[in-house]
Amino acid sequence: MWLSLFRVFMVALLAHAGYFYTPMPGEPLVGAGLGVLAALAVITLEIKLRGVPAHHLVGALVGGVTGLVGARLVWGVMEGLDLVAEHFIHALLIVFLVYMGMVIGTRKGEWFEPARIIAAFKDSTRLHQYKVLDTSVIIDGRIADICETGFLEGTLVVPQFVLRELQQVADSSDSLKRNRGRRGLDILQKVQKMGSVQVQIVETDFPEIREVDLKLIELARRMSGKIVTNDFNLNKVAQLRGVAVLNINELANSLKPVVLPGEVLRVFILKEGKESGQGVAYLDDGTMVVVDQGKRALGRTIEVMVTSVLQTTAGKMIFCRWPEAGPAVEGEARREPRPGERRDERRDVRNGRDYRGERTMPPGLMTDATASDPRGADTAPLANPGSSPVPAPSLPAAVSSGDATAPKAD
């Protein structure tokens, strides 16, 4: 409301000035029209500059004034010279220096931000303590806990394009993404309410760059700050481009307790491992513990001894053994016999065999048939003790030994 009234007042004032102080003598209406056009041009410029960050406007103003002062000083030195186009050179010098001052001031407008100016008077080291937050680290939420402990110093910078990306995630049709986006907004609001942390929302954008990660890298480079992220790929790209990165995952891995071979841990076996007999457990910080022969203690809390520690980019893995388990039993890895094999075993027992070895027929019961059988006398049937002998069909009268005779049937 007040802005509209001020615009109307400015149009009326310039029209009045053009009418009474017309640049064209004898044409007051033409002067009033020129005044109205000038007012409309000012209003259009004001609307166009509304989306420009304030520190860029201050930088352009300071640069323009500096260029004007520089033109005045340079012209003071050249004023005594005998120049052919003196007025043209004077005008060219003013326009060139003012234009260069405005352009440079606009590009370096972040130096005129209030927080940066205040930090320059308080402590010069704070000029290099800007931390640019990524979308992933805001959604993660651990940045709030780190800020509460006071380990993160400086100013946390949240770019406007990161806020837009966070809002798009919060407005997603997917319930999981929507909850993650809302959690990120809640975390950011929580950090803003902390008195020991200064959060700054910057409107600096790079329309020529489409990727958000590249925008973060360019912003951090211009502000001489560091990027705070959980994104592994952004971490690598930023390091290749010479921008410092603070990775929350690397910080968490460095804060995990150090275990050495021979130490005893008390863990809960949660599930089976990939290898035979292994059990898997987890420490309180999420570190995976692989226990040899821990499958026997599935669902129990046991004491294990550390044998080795493997450090990877994804985290740390601890390998342990369970002293109470003892050596691996061969029966655990032996394959169970199939039903057909069990039937064969029963048939062998019925035929008079022992699974640990072969029984031998007494010499007195050996016949020509058994002697001529290539399998030997081991496969000949045995007489059942305490029962009448069973007649053997088609037995020859003489036996192979020549001394003994075959038993006769009743």
C-alpha positions in Angstrom: 0.0 0.0 0.0 2.6 2.5 1.1 4.9 1.5 -1.8 2.1 2.2 -4.3 1.4 5.6 -2.8 5.1 6.4 -3.0 5.2 5.4 -6.7 2.2 7.6 -7.5 3.8 10.5 -5.6 7.1 10.1 -7.5 5.3 10.0 -10.9 3.4 13.2 -10.0 6.5 14.9 -8.8 8.5 14.2 -11.9 5.6 15.2 -14.1 5.3 18.5 -12.2 9.1 19.1 -12.5 8.9 18.3 -16.3 6.0 20.7 -16.8 7.5 23.7 -15.0 11.2 23.0 -15.8 10.7 21.6 -19.3 13.9 20.7 -21.2 12.2 22.0 -24.3 11.3 25.7 -24.1 7.7 26.5 -24.8 6.6 22.9 -24.6 5.4 22.2 -21.0 3.3 19.2 -21.9 6.2 17.5 -23.6 8.3 18.1 -20.4 5.5 16.6 -18.3 5.4 13.5 -20.5 9.2 13.1 -20.3 8.9 13.3 -16.5 6.2 10.6 -16.5 8.4 8.4 -18.7 11.4 8.9 -16.4 9.2 7.9 -13.4 8.0 4.8 -15.1 11.6 3.9 -16.0 12.7 4.2 -12.4 9.7 2.1 -11.2 10.6 -0.6 -13.8 14.3 -0.6 -12.6 13.1 -0.9 -9.0 11.0 -4.0 -9.9 13.8 -5.6 -11.7 16.2 -5.1 -8.8 13.8 -6.5 -6.3 15.2 -10.0 -6.8 18.8 -9.0 -6.5 20.4 -9.7 -3.1 21.0 -6.6 -1.0 24.7 -7.1 -0.6 25.1 -7.1 -4.4 23.3 -3.7 -4.5 25.5 -2.4 -1.8 28.6 -3.7 -3.7 27.4 -2.0 -6.9 26.8 1.3 -5.1 30.2 1.2 -3.4 31.9 0.2 -6.7 30.2 3.0 -8.6 31.1 5.6 -6.1 34.7 4.3 -6.0 34.8 4.5 -9.8 33.5 8.1 -9.8 36.1 9.1 -7.2 38.8 7.4 -9.2 37.7 9.2 -12.4 37.9 12.5 -10.6 41.4 11.9 -9.4 42.6 10.7 -12.8 41.1 13.6 -14.5 42.8 15.9 -12.0 46.1 14.7 -13.3 45.1 14.9 -17.0 43.4 18.3 -16.7 46.6 20.3 -17.5 47.3 18.4 -20.7 46.5 19.8 -24.1 44.1 17.2 -25.4 42.2 17.2 -28.7 39.0 15.7 -27.6 39.1 16.8 -24.0 35.3 16.5 -23.2 35.0 13.2 -24.9 38.0 11.7 -23.0 36.6 13.1 -19.7 33.2 11.5 -20.3 34.7 8.2 -21.4 36.9 8.1 -18.3 33.9 8.6 -16.0 31.7 6.1 -17.7 34.5 3.4 -17.9 35.6 3.7 -14.2 32.0 3.9 -12.8 31.0 0.9 -14.9 34.0 -1.2 -13.9 33.4 -0.3 -10.2 29.8 -1.3 -10.3 30.5 -4.6 -12.0 33.3 -5.5 -9.7 31.3 -4.4 -6.7 28.4 -6.6 -7.8 30.5 -9.7 -8.3 32.2 -9.2 -4.9 29.0 -8.3 -3.1 29.4 -11.0 -0.5 32.2 -9.0 1.1 29.5 -6.4 2.1 27.3 -8.8 3.9 26.5 -7.6 7.5 27.8 -10.8 9.1 31.0 -10.5 7.2 31.5 -6.9 8.1 30.8 -7.5 11.8 33.2 -10.5 11.8 35.9 -8.3 10.2 35.8 -6.0 13.2 35.5 -8.7 15.8 38.0 -11.3 14.6 39.7 -11.5 11.2 39.9 -15.3 11.3 36.1 -15.5 11.1 36.3 -14.4 7.5 37.3 -17.9 6.5 34.9 -19.9 8.6 31.9 -20.1 6.4 30.3 -23.6 6.3 28.0 -24.2 3.3 25.4 -26.8 4.2 24.3 -29.5 1.7 20.8 -30.9 1.4 22.0 -34.4 2.5 23.5 -33.1 5.8 20.4 -31.1 6.7 18.2 -34.2 6.2 20.6 -36.4 8.1 20.1 -34.3 11.3 23.4 -35.0 13.0 24.5 -31.4 12.2 22.2 -30.2 14.9 23.9 -32.4 17.5 27.3 -31.3 16.4 26.3 -27.6 16.7 24.9 -28.2 20.2 28.3 -29.5 21.3 30.1 -26.4 20.0 32.6 -28.2 17.8 31.4 -26.4 14.7 32.5 -22.7 14.6 31.8 -20.0 12.1 28.7 -19.2 10.1 26.4 -21.8 8.7 25.4 -20.8 5.2 22.2 -22.2 3.7 21.8 -21.2 0.0 18.4 -20.5 -1.4 18.7 -23.2 -4.0 19.3 -25.8 -1.2 16.1 -24.6 0.5 14.2 -25.0 -2.8 15.5 -28.5 -3.2 14.5 -29.3 0.4 11.1 -27.9 -0.2 10.6 -30.1 -3.3 11.5 -33.2 -1.3 9.1 -32.2 1.5 6.3 -31.7 -1.2 7.0 -35.1 -2.8 4.2 -37.5 -3.4 6.3 -40.3 -2.0 5.7 -40.6 1.8 9.3 -41.5 2.6 10.8 -38.6 0.7 8.1 -36.3 2.2 9.0 -37.3 5.7 12.7 -36.8 5.0 12.1 -33.3 3.6 10.0 -32.3 6.6 12.6 -33.7 8.9 15.3 -31.5 7.1 13.2 -28.4 7.6 12.7 -29.2 11.3 16.4 -29.7 11.7 17.2 -26.4 10.0 14.7 -24.6 12.2 16.2 -26.2 15.3 19.7 -25.0 14.3 18.4 -21.5 13.7 17.0 -21.3 17.3 20.4 -22.1 18.8 22.0 -19.1 20.3 25.6 -20.3 19.8 25.2 -20.9 16.1 24.7 -18.2 13.4 22.7 -19.3 10.4 22.7 -17.2 7.2 20.4 -17.7 4.3 22.0 -16.4 1.1 20.2 -15.7 -2.1 23.3 -16.1 -4.3 22.4 -18.3 -7.3 24.1 -19.4 -10.5 21.5 -19.6 -13.3 24.1 -20.9 -15.8 24.8 -23.9 -13.6 22.0 -26.5 -13.3 23.4 -29.1 -10.9 23.0 -28.2 -7.2 26.3 -29.8 -6.3 28.2 -27.6 -8.7 26.4 -24.6 -7.4 27.5 -25.5 -3.9 31.1 -25.8 -5.0 31.0 -22.4 -6.8 29.4 -20.7 -3.8 31.9 -22.2 -1.4 34.8 -21.1 -3.7 33.5 -17.5 -3.9 32.9 -17.3 -0.1 36.2 -19.0 0.7 34.3 -21.4 2.8 33.9 -25.2 3.3 31.1 -27.5 2.3 29.4 -29.7 4.9 27.9 -32.8 3.3 27.3 -36.5 3.6 27.5 -37.1 -0.2 30.5 -39.2 -1.1 30.5 -38.0 -4.8 30.2 -34.4 -3.9 33.1 -34.9 -1.5 35.3 -36.2 -4.2 34.3 -33.6 -6.8 34.8 -30.7 -4.4 38.3 -31.9 -3.5 39.2 -32.2 -7.1 38.1 -28.6 -7.6 40.1 -27.4 -4.6 37.2 -26.7 -2.2 37.5 -28.0 1.4 34.8 -30.4 2.5 33.7 -31.5 6.0 32.1 -34.9 5.8 29.9 -36.0 8.7 30.3 -39.7 7.9 34.1 -39.4 8.1 33.8 -37.5 11.4 31.6 -40.3 12.8 34.0 -43.0 11.7 36.9 -41.2 13.3 35.0 -40.9 16.6 34.3 -44.7 16.8 36.1 -46.5 19.6 39.5 -48.1 18.6 39.7 -51.8 19.3 42.9 -53.8 19.1 43.5 -57.5 18.4 43.2 -59.4 21.7 40.6 -57.2 23.3 37.4 -58.8 24.6 34.0 -57.5 23.5 30.5 -58.4 24.7 28.1 -58.5 21.7 24.7 -59.8 20.8 24.7 -62.3 17.9 21.9 -60.9 15.7 22.1 -63.0 12.5 24.1 -65.5 10.5 27.1 -64.5 8.4 27.9 -65.2 4.8 30.5 -67.9 5.6 29.7 -71.2 7.3 29.3 -71.0 11.0 29.7 -67.2 11.2 27.6 -64.9 13.3 27.1 -61.1 12.9 26.7 -58.6 15.7 26.7 -54.8 15.8 28.2 -52.3 18.3 26.3 -49.4 19.7 27.8 -47.1 17.0 26.7 -49.4 14.2 30.1 -51.1 13.6 29.7 -54.6 12.2 31.3 -57.5 14.2 31.8 -60.8 12.5 32.2 -63.7 14.9 33.7 -67.0 13.8 31.6 -70.0 14.9 29.1 -67.4 16.3 26.2 -69.1 14.6 25.8 -71.4 17.6 25.1 -68.4 19.8 22.4 -66.9 17.6 20.1 -64.7 19.7 22.5 -64.7 22.7 25.0 -62.2 24.2 28.5 -63.6 24.3 32.1 -62.5 24.9 34.3 -62.6 21.9 38.0 -61.8 21.3 39.1 -59.5 18.5 41.3 -61.0 15.9 41.6 -58.3 13.3 40.0 -54.9 12.2 39.3 -54.0 8.6 38.9 -50.3 7.7 37.1 -49.4 4.5 35.6 -46.3 3.0 32.2 -47.5 4.0 33.2 -48.0 7.6 34.9 -50.4 10.0 34.5 -54.2 10.3 35.7 -56.1 13.3 36.5 -59.8 13.1 36.4 -61.9 16.3 36.4 -65.5 17.5 34.3 -67.1 20.2 36.8 -68.9 22.6 34.0 -71.0 24.1 33.0 -72.4 20.7 36.3 -74.4 20.3 37.4 -75.7 16.9 34.9 -76.3 14.2 33.3 -79.7 14.3 33.4 -81.7 11.1 30.0 -83.1 11.6 28.5 -79.5 11.2 29.9 -79.3 7.7 29.2 -82.9 6.7 26.3 -83.5 4.4 23.4 -85.4 5.7 22.9 -88.8 4.0 20.0 -89.0 1.6 17.1 -91.4 2.2 18.3 -93.7 -0.5 21.7 -94.0 1.2 20.1 -94.8 4.5 18.1 -97.6 2.8 21.3 -99.0 1.4 22.9 -98.9 4.8 19.9 -100.8 6.3 20.2 -103.4 3.5 23.9 -103.9 4.2 23.2 -104.5 7.9 20.5 -107.0 7.0 23.0 -108.9 4.8 25.3 -109.2 7.8 27.7 -106.3 7.1 29.0 -103.7 9.5 29.3 -100.1 8.4 32.8 -100.0 9.9 34.1 -103.0 8.0 33.1 -106.2 6.3 32.4 -109.5 8.1 34.1 -112.6 6.9 32.3 -115.9 6.4 33.6 -118.8 8.4 35.8 -121.2 6.2 33.5 -124.1 6.8 30.6 -122.4 5.1 32.5 -121.4 2.0 31.2 -123.0 -1.2 32.2 -123.2 -4.8 29.7 -120.5 -5.5 31.3 -118.2 -3.0 34.8 -119.1 -4.1 34.1 -118.4 -7.7 32.3 -115.1 -6.9 34.7 -112.2 -7.7 33.3 -110.3 -4.7 34.7 -113.0 -2.4 33.1 -114.7 0.5 32.1 -111.5 2.2 28.8 -111.3 0.3 27.7 -114.9 1.1 24.6 -115.2 3.4 25.2 -116.2 7.0 23.2 -118.8 8.8 21.2 -117.4 11.6 22.4 -118.9 14.9 19.8 -121.0 16.8 17.7 -121.9 13.7 17.6 -124.7 11.2 20.0 -124.3 8.3 18.4 -122.8 5.1 18.9 -125.0 2.0 21.0 -123.4 -0.6 19.7 -124.1 -4.1 21.9 -125.7 -6.8 24.8 -126.4 -4.6 27.5 -128.8 -6.0 28.4 -131.9 -4.0 32.0 -131.0 -3.5 33.4 -128.0 -2.0 36.4 -126.1 -3.0 38.5 -127.3 -0.1 38.0 -131.0 -0.8 37.8 -132.0 2.9 34.5 -130.5 4.0 31.1 -131.3 2.6 28.3 -129.0 2.1 25.5 -129.1 4.7 22.5 -131.2 3.7 19.0 -130.2 4.0 16.6 -132.1 6.1 
